[in-house]
Amino acid sequence: MVLGQPFVGPHHAPSNTAPQFRCHRCLRPYRYKNTLRRHLNLECGKVPQFQCPVCPHRTAQHSNLMRHLRTNHADRLPVDTGTGHSFG
């Protein structure tokens, strides 16, 4: 470790690191092998599995659907009567 330089552990790659893994089907690049695995198992060549209940939008990841709902349909999200917070 050099004085004055932040410590970067072995599992923290610099953010400007070039992608190391590429999908053999669509050639999309990924920085992490785990992300490539998720892409191959859930996304590549498949219809996105998460359907918006309000509009025709579909997405491959649940978190992206939640973000879509909060961003585009916040006024239509159900509200938890116990806390008063929306579910999105």
Stockholm file with secondary structure:
# STOCKHOLM 1.0

chainA/1-88         MVLGQPFVGPHHAPSNTAPQFRCHRCLRPYRYKNTLRRHLNLECGKVPQFQCPVCPHRTAQHSNLMRHLRTNHADRLPVDTGTGHSFG
#=GR chainA/1-88 SS CCTTSCCCCTTCCCTTCCCCEECTTTCCEESSHHHHHHIIIIITTSCCSEECSSSSCEESSHHHHHHHHHHHCGGGSCBCTTTCCBCC
#=GC SS_cons        CCTTSCCCCTTCCCTTCCCCEECTTTCCEESSHHHHHHIIIIITTSCCSEECSSSSCEESSHHHHHHHHHHHCGGGSCBCTTTCCBCC
//
